[in-house]
Amino acid sequence: MAQFGSAHLNGVQGVVGSSPTAPTKINFCSGNNSGSNLYSLSSISYCLLNKGAILVSYGGPERRRNPRVHKNFVVNYRIYGDPDNIDISQTKNISEGGMLLTTNCAFDNGTILAIEIKLPFISSYIRLLGKVLESKEIAHDLIYETRLVFNYMDDQSKEFVRNTVNYFSKKETK
């Protein structure tokens, strides 16, 4: 890669995640044949596309406490305490500690959602409570990705989630 220059950055952790050690240097390099430019920041790579979009991939060590699988499971969700406003969606990923799901609206951080999730190895739904960590707009006023941490889940449900994650983790690594 041909190097064109470098820039020093401060406070990058706000852009690339919550890592307490922020990368401090960015190398500008020529891209591939598609006209993209590749910027390398420590183990984080940015691909600046012709249309101005930025793709981010993190190549560093896993910082999550619980293994996560990228599987779609059917989810019913509603704001806890509001029994009438139920919506159906699916997970994008799940772990023993939380999930990412698509929702039809943005939720404020800290909102508690009542969730029923259908896992493949049991016939009934698992009921749990999750606290919203972030709701990010994906399609304007239509689709949001909502990150949750599980607040309450009984021991049997936790075991079902753990077993499901373990099963699909083994399949993803094959």
C-alpha positions as CSV (number, residue, x, y, z in Angstrom):
1,M,0.0,0.0,0.0
2,A,1.3,3.4,-0.9
3,Q,1.2,5.8,2.0
4,F,-0.1,9.3,1.3
5,G,0.0,10.8,4.8
6,S,-1.2,10.5,8.3
7,A,-3.3,12.3,10.8
8,H,-3.4,12.2,14.6
9,L,-6.8,11.8,16.3
10,N,-8.0,12.5,19.8
11,G,-11.3,11.1,21.3
12,V,-11.8,8.5,18.6
13,Q,-13.4,6.1,21.1
14,G,-16.6,8.2,20.7
15,V,-16.7,7.2,17.1
16,V,-15.5,3.6,17.1
17,G,-16.7,2.3,20.4
18,S,-16.2,2.5,24.1
19,S,-12.7,1.3,24.3
20,P,-10.7,3.2,26.9
21,T,-7.6,3.1,24.7
22,A,-8.3,5.2,21.6
23,P,-6.3,4.7,18.5
24,T,-4.2,7.8,17.9
25,K,-3.0,7.5,14.3
26,I,-4.7,7.0,10.9
27,N,-2.7,6.0,7.8
28,F,-4.1,7.1,4.5
29,C,-3.6,4.4,1.8
30,S,-4.6,3.8,-1.8
31,G,-7.7,1.5,-2.1
32,N,-8.7,-1.3,-4.4
33,N,-9.9,-1.1,-8.0
34,S,-13.4,0.1,-6.9
35,G,-12.0,3.6,-6.1
36,S,-12.3,3.1,-2.4
37,N,-9.8,4.5,0.1
38,L,-8.7,2.3,3.0
39,Y,-7.8,3.9,6.3
40,S,-6.2,1.7,9.0
41,L,-6.6,2.6,12.6
42,S,-4.9,0.1,14.9
43,S,-7.0,-3.1,14.3
44,I,-10.0,-1.1,13.1
45,S,-10.4,-0.7,9.3
46,Y,-12.5,1.9,7.5
47,C,-13.4,1.7,3.9
48,L,-14.5,5.1,2.6
49,L,-16.8,4.4,-0.4
50,N,-17.4,6.7,-3.3
51,K,-20.8,7.7,-2.0
52,G,-19.3,8.8,1.4
53,A,-20.5,5.8,3.4
54,I,-18.1,4.3,5.9
55,L,-18.0,0.6,6.6
56,V,-16.4,-0.3,10.0
57,S,-15.0,-3.7,11.0
58,Y,-13.3,-4.4,14.3
59,G,-10.5,-6.8,14.2
60,G,-9.5,-6.6,17.9
61,P,-10.1,-9.0,20.7
62,E,-13.7,-9.8,21.7
63,R,-14.8,-7.7,24.7
64,R,-18.2,-9.1,25.3
65,R,-18.8,-11.2,28.5
66,N,-21.1,-13.7,26.7
67,P,-20.7,-15.4,23.3
68,R,-23.1,-14.1,20.7
69,V,-24.7,-15.8,17.7
70,H,-26.0,-14.1,14.6
71,K,-29.4,-15.9,14.3
72,N,-32.9,-14.8,13.6
73,F,-35.5,-15.8,16.2
74,V,-39.1,-14.6,16.4
75,V,-39.7,-11.9,19.1
76,N,-42.8,-10.3,20.5
77,Y,-42.0,-7.1,22.3
78,R,-43.7,-4.2,24.1
79,I,-42.9,-1.5,26.6
80,Y,-43.1,-3.1,30.0
81,G,-46.4,-2.0,31.6
82,D,-48.2,-1.4,28.3
83,P,-50.0,-4.6,27.6
84,D,-51.8,-3.3,24.5
85,N,-49.0,-2.2,22.2
86,I,-47.3,-5.5,21.2
87,D,-45.2,-5.8,18.0
88,I,-43.5,-8.8,16.4
89,S,-40.0,-8.8,15.0
90,Q,-36.8,-10.9,14.9
91,T,-33.4,-11.0,16.5
92,K,-30.3,-10.1,14.6
93,N,-28.1,-11.7,17.3
94,I,-28.4,-13.0,20.8
95,S,-26.3,-13.9,23.8
96,E,-27.0,-15.0,27.3
97,G,-26.7,-11.3,28.4
98,G,-28.7,-9.5,25.7
99,M,-29.8,-9.2,22.1
100,L,-30.0,-7.0,19.0
101,L,-33.4,-6.9,17.4
102,T,-35.1,-4.9,14.7
103,T,-38.0,-2.7,15.9
104,N,-40.5,-0.4,14.3
105,C,-39.6,2.7,16.4
106,A,-36.7,4.1,18.4
107,F,-36.7,3.5,22.1
108,D,-35.0,5.8,24.7
109,N,-32.0,4.4,26.4
110,G,-33.1,2.7,29.7
111,T,-36.6,1.8,28.4
112,I,-37.7,-1.6,29.8
113,L,-39.2,-4.0,27.2
114,A,-41.2,-7.1,27.9
115,I,-40.0,-9.7,25.4
116,E,-41.3,-13.1,24.3
117,I,-38.8,-15.0,22.2
118,K,-39.3,-18.3,20.3
119,L,-36.2,-20.5,20.4
120,P,-35.9,-23.6,18.2
121,F,-35.6,-26.3,20.9
122,I,-38.7,-25.5,23.0
123,S,-42.3,-25.3,22.1
124,S,-43.3,-22.2,24.1
125,Y,-42.0,-18.7,24.2
126,I,-39.4,-17.5,26.7
127,R,-40.5,-14.4,28.6
128,L,-38.0,-11.9,29.8
129,L,-37.3,-8.2,30.4
130,G,-34.7,-6.2,28.6
131,K,-33.3,-2.7,29.1
132,V,-32.6,-0.7,25.9
133,L,-29.0,0.3,25.6
134,E,-29.4,1.9,22.2
135,S,-31.9,2.3,19.3
136,K,-30.3,3.2,16.0
137,E,-32.3,4.2,12.9
138,I,-31.7,1.9,9.9
139,A,-34.4,3.0,7.5
140,H,-35.9,6.5,8.0
141,D,-39.0,6.3,10.3
142,L,-39.3,2.6,9.5
143,I,-36.7,0.2,10.9
144,Y,-34.5,0.5,14.0
145,E,-31.8,-1.7,15.5
146,T,-32.3,-1.9,19.2
147,R,-29.7,-3.3,21.6
148,L,-30.9,-4.8,24.8
149,V,-29.3,-6.1,28.0
150,F,-31.4,-8.7,29.8
151,N,-32.8,-7.4,33.1
152,Y,-34.8,-10.3,34.2
153,M,-34.9,-13.9,33.0
154,D,-35.7,-17.0,35.2
155,D,-33.1,-19.7,35.5
156,Q,-34.9,-22.1,33.1
157,S,-35.1,-19.5,30.4
158,K,-31.5,-18.5,30.9
159,E,-30.5,-22.2,30.4
160,F,-32.6,-22.4,27.2
161,V,-30.9,-19.2,25.9
162,R,-27.4,-20.5,26.9
163,N,-28.0,-23.9,25.3
164,T,-29.3,-22.3,22.1
165,V,-26.3,-19.9,21.9
166,N,-23.9,-22.8,22.5
167,Y,-25.5,-24.9,19.9
168,F,-25.4,-22.3,17.2
169,S,-21.9,-21.1,18.2
170,K,-20.5,-24.5,17.4
171,K,-22.3,-24.5,14.0
172,E,-20.9,-21.0,13.2
173,T,-17.3,-22.1,13.9
174,K,-17.5,-25.1,11.6
